[in-house]
Amino acid sequence: MRIMLQNDAGLSKEVKVGFSWTTFFFGFFPALFRGDLKWAAIMLIAELAIGSFTLGLGSWAVAIIFAFIYNKIYIKELIEKGYKPANEEAKAVLRQNDILSETA
């Protein structure tokens, strides 16, 4: 499911909530293309570290783990940077996925 986030300057971003198929198939590249250099580096280092001990097969395990959590991490960082749900539907989706608390 895709939702819109908007900051106070009026800049909007459409983000996907839930499983990240792009992270599953392409590893750290989606984070890199989104400009999320911190998490791209973390994923790359994890893939290299685990993959080096398992002849590359461990990189798939890292990709699977990050596919489940990366979109949530990315949305939380956008919220910390000042982005807010653009409408009530987006706010409800974020609450349902435990990204926003009930008081926010």
C-alpha positions in Angstrom: 0.0 0.0 0.0 1.3 3.4 -0.9 0.6 6.6 1.2 1.6 10.2 0.9 3.8 12.1 3.5 4.1 15.8 3.4 6.4 18.2 5.3 5.7 21.8 6.4 7.3 23.3 3.3 4.8 21.4 1.1 7.1 18.8 -0.2 5.4 15.4 -0.7 6.7 11.9 -0.9 4.9 8.8 -1.8 6.1 5.9 0.3 5.2 2.2 0.3 4.1 0.6 3.6 4.9 -3.1 4.2 7.2 -5.6 2.5 9.8 -4.1 0.2 10.1 -6.2 -2.9 12.8 -3.8 -4.3 15.0 -4.4 -1.2 14.4 -8.1 -1.5 15.5 -8.3 -5.1 18.1 -5.5 -5.2 19.5 -5.3 -1.7 20.9 -2.0 -0.7 20.3 -0.2 -4.0 16.7 1.0 -3.3 18.0 2.8 -0.1 20.9 4.2 -2.1 18.5 5.5 -4.8 16.2 7.1 -2.2 19.2 9.0 -0.8 19.2 7.0 2.4 22.9 6.6 2.5 23.1 5.5 6.2 20.8 2.5 5.7 22.4 1.7 2.3 25.8 1.5 3.9 24.4 -0.6 6.8 22.8 -3.0 4.4 25.9 -3.2 2.2 28.2 -3.9 5.2 25.8 -6.5 6.5 25.5 -8.2 3.1 29.3 -8.2 2.7 30.0 -9.4 6.2 27.4 -12.3 6.3 28.0 -13.1 2.6 31.8 -13.5 3.0 31.3 -16.3 5.5 28.7 -18.1 3.5 30.1 -17.8 0.0 27.5 -15.2 -0.8 24.4 -17.1 0.3 24.1 -15.1 3.5 23.5 -12.0 1.5 20.1 -13.4 0.6 19.3 -13.8 4.3 20.2 -10.2 4.9 18.1 -9.1 1.9 15.1 -11.1 3.2 15.4 -9.5 6.7 15.7 -6.0 5.4 12.8 -6.5 3.0 10.5 -6.9 5.9 11.8 -3.9 7.9 13.3 -1.3 5.6 10.1 0.5 4.5 9.1 1.0 8.2 12.6 2.3 9.0 12.5 4.7 6.1 9.1 6.1 7.0 10.1 6.6 10.6 13.1 8.5 9.5 11.0 10.7 7.2 8.7 11.4 10.2 11.7 12.4 12.3 12.7 14.8 9.5 9.3 16.5 9.7 7.1 14.6 7.3 3.5 14.0 8.4 0.7 11.9 6.9 -0.9 13.9 4.1 -4.4 12.7 5.0 -6.4 10.7 7.5 -6.2 7.5 5.4 -2.4 7.7 5.5 -2.5 8.3 9.3 -4.7 5.3 9.8 -2.4 3.1 7.7 0.6 4.2 9.7 -1.2 3.6 13.0 -2.3 0.1 11.8 1.3 -0.8 11.0 2.7 0.6 14.3 4.6 3.4 12.7 2.6 6.2 14.4 1.4 6.0 18.0 -2.2 6.7 18.8 -1.4 10.1 20.3 0.4 11.3 17.2 
